[in-house]
Amino acid sequence: MAFHTFTELIHFAASGQTKKTVAAVCPDDSVTLQAIYDCWQQDFLHLTLIGEEKKIRKLWLALGGNLQDVQIIDTTDSVMAAQRAVAEIRAGRADFLMKGNLDTAVLLKAVVDKENGLRSGRLMSHLAFLQIPDYHKLIVLTDSGMVLKPELAQKKEILLNAVQALHFLGYECPKVGILAAVEKVNLKMQETMDAAALTAMNRSGELPGCLVEGPISYDILMSREIADKKGYFSPVVQDADIMLVSDMTTGNILGKALTVSAKALMAGLIVGARVPIALTSRGAHLEEKINSLILAAICC
């Protein structure tokens, strides 16, 4: 199966799934709390809101919420809020995290704390789910937010994280394009050699549960017409579920280009910790925050 739109994801999340509890860190801005409220109204979330109680309470009541329906844990600053949210997960009182009005670094510092954090032994990486106009289904861009310049072994882990997340969502064999500027291996372009190595791992069974193609350029991956003109034939062409980029900068630029200029919709998720983390920028619009919450709830 494959999800074609975020609307399909919303219906999936609301169709008899076990309700999950989100530990939302510093949800004291109107957009974040509106997203939480909207998801709560669809009856697939329990809420633990951690931050400055006065601000959260005021915003919640303004939305029409009832204080009896939400747990608010009062903290004095974002560092304490992040630590308390992680503690809620460790104690089994919450299922996943959501980043609110705080720096990503503050939240992640609590998550990766060696003694009291949520390390799983796996590499943590970022998944950007994109709904691109004129593309027929959602596509995942990774890693555009966590690992700055991954080496081959890390790219393998990033790819496995993405494949595992899609398996959790019901995808049987996700199709993966390892992006580069060219389609042939060039010894002067490390990303092409890494792409070829990952493709070889997939063919040998070392990277199971997916179909990998690379190196492959973005235009060929997304357009069968261009691929045909260039004599490139692969089942991944114009049907990819995952795009793996060479480094975080490339992923960040591509993601922003697609959302700002191509008007794609996005949801952000960090995987690889003990629980998923719904993570968007503080400037993200409401729909992006809702979609990220839904994804995290489904994936935990």
N, C-alpha and C positions, 0 to 999 in steps of 0.2 A: 504494500500500500504506500501511498504518498499523500501528504497534505498539499492541497493546491493553494489554500489561502489561510490567513489567520482566523477567519470566521469559522472554517472547518475545525481548527484547533479548539476554539471556544466551545463549539458544540460537543466535541469529543470530551473536553474537560467536564462539561456539565451533564454528561450522559451516564450517570450512575457510578462515576468514579468515587472512591473513598475520599472524604473531605480531608484536606491537609491543613496543617497549621503553619502559617508564615511567621517568622520572627523578622519584623520590619525594623530596620535600624534608622533612627532619626527621620521618621516619616512626617516631618513637621512643615512641609511645604504643600501648598494646595493641590498641585498636580499629582504628587505621589500619593497623597491620602485619597484623592478622588479615584485614582486607579484601584487602590485597595478597596475602597467603598464599593465601586462598581463590581469588582470581582466577588466581594462578600455578598452582594445582593443577588448574584447568580447562584449562590448557595453551594459553592465548592471550596470555601476557605473558612478556617477558624483564624482568629487574629490575635497576635501578640505584638503590640506596638511599643517600641522601646526608644525613649528619648525624653524631651522636655514635656512633662505632662500637661502643663497649662496650655502650651501651643497646640498639642495634639488634641486635647479635649475640646478646645474652642473650635478647631477646624472640623472635628468629627460631628459636633453638634450642629454646626453650620450646614453640613451636608444632609442633615436630617437623621443622623445616626443616633442610636440609643446606647448610652454608656454601659448598660447591662450586657450588651452584645460583644464587647471588646475588652481585652485585658491591656491596660496601659501600665508599663513599668517606667517609673520616673527615674531619670538619670541627669547628671549635671553637665555632661559634655559628651562629645561624639566618641571619644576613646572609651569611656565607660560604657556607652551604649553598645558599641561593637563587642566589647568583652562580654557584656551581659547577654547579648544575642547568641553568641557562640556558646555560652554556658547553658542557655535554654536548649540548644540543639544537643549538647553533650548529655544533658539530663533527660532527654527524650520527650521534652515538652513542646518541641517544635520540629517540623520536618524539613524546612529549607529557609534560606535567608533572602532578604530583599534589601538592596542598598537604597537609602533615601537621600536626605539632604546632608551628605558628608563626603569627604574626600575618599576616593576608592582606596588609596593607600592606607588610610586609617582602618577601614574595614578589613582589608586583606592582611594587615599586620596581626590582627586578632585571630584571623582564620588560620594563618600559618605558624602561629606560636607553637614552639616545639613541645611545651608541656601541657598547655590548656587549649590548643587550637583544634582544627578539624582536618589535619593532614591525614591522607589515606595511603601514602606511599606512592601515589601516582603524580605525574606532572599535572599541574593545573593549567587549563587553557580556556580561551574565550571562544564561544560560538556566536556568530551573528546570523540569525535567521532572517532572510530577506524575501520579501514579496515584491518582485520586480515587474513593473508593467510590461505586458506582452510576453512574459515568460510563464510557462504553463503550470508551474508548481513552486513551492517554497524551495529556496536553496540556501545552504549553510556556507558561510565564509569563515575560515579559521586559519591562523590565529591572528586576530586584529586588535587584541587588547591585553595580552598577558606576557607572552614570551618574546623578548625583543628581537633576538637574532638566533633562532633555533638551529642547532646542528642536526645532522641526519637522525641520530638516535632520538632527539627531542621531536623532530618532525614525525617520526613514527608514532610516538606517544600522542602527539596532537591529533594525528589521523585516527588512531584507535579511540581516543576520547570522542571524536565526532561520530565515528561509526557506531560506537556503543550507545550514544545518545539517540541516534536514529533507530537503532534496533529497539530501544526502549519505547520509541514512538510507533513501532510496528513496521518499520521498513525492513524488508527481508534481505536485500542486497544493495545497499546504497552505491551509486555511481560517483566516482571521485575523479576530479581533474586536478592534477598538480600543475599549477600555473607557472609559466615562465614567459620570456619574451620571444622565444623560438621553440620549434618542435624537435630540434635535433640536439644531441649532446654536444656541448662546447666546453672544452677543458678550461677555458677562461671564465666560464659562467658556472659557479658552484651549484646554483639552483637547478641547472639542467642535469648535472650529475646526480644530485640528490633525488630529483624526480625520477630519473631512470632507475636508481637503486630502489626506491619505494615501489615502482612498478614491478621490478624483478621480484621483490619480496612478496608482492601480491600474487604473482604468477606461480611462485614456488610454494605458496600456502603459509608463508610466514606472516602475512597480513590477511587473515581470512575474513569472510563475511561481507565483502565489498568487491567492487570492480574498480581498479585503479588504472588511470591513463596519464602518462606524463613523460617528458615535459610537453605541455600543450599551452598555446597562447589563448588569451581570453576570447578573442574574436572567433577562433575555430571552435572552442568549447561551446560557445553560445549560439553559433550560427551554422546550421547544416549547409546552407548555400555557400558560405565562405569556405567551409571545410571541403566541400566537393570541388570548388575551384582550385584549391590547393592540393587536392588529391589525398586528403586525410580522412580515413574511414575508421570509425570507432562507435560502439554503442553508447559511449559517454557523450558524444557530440549532441548538443541541444537537448540533452536529457540528464544532465548532471544533478546530483543531490548535494554534493559537497565540492567546494573550491578550497584547496589548500595553497596558501601563499608562502613566499620564501621568507618573509620577515614581518614583524608587526607594523612597520611603517607602510609597507606595501598594502597590507590588509586594511589599515586605518584609512589610507587615502582612497582605496577602492570602495570601501564601505560608505565613506562620506560622499564620494562622487555619485554613487548609486542612490543614496537617500536624498541628497540635496539637489542634484541636477537631473537625475532620472526619476525622482519622486517615488523611489522604492520605500516600502514600509519595513521596519526592522524590529527585531526583538533580540535582547542580549542576555547571554547565559554563561556563567563560569562553571565548568565541570572539572572533575578530578579531585575535589575535596570530598569529605564524607557525605556532603549534601550539595545539591545544586544551589547556585546563588543567582538570583535575578538581578542583573546589573545593567543599568543604563546611565548615561551622563545626566548630570543634574539639570541640563537644559533640554532633555528629551521631552517630546510631546506626550500627551496622555495615552494615545493609542499604543505607543511603543512601550510604555510602562505596563499597560494592561497585558499586552502580548507577552512580555518578559515574565510577568507573574504567572500567567497561564502555563507557559513552557516549563518553568521551574516546578510548578505544582504537579504537572504530568510526569516529569522526569525523576521525581523523588520516590 
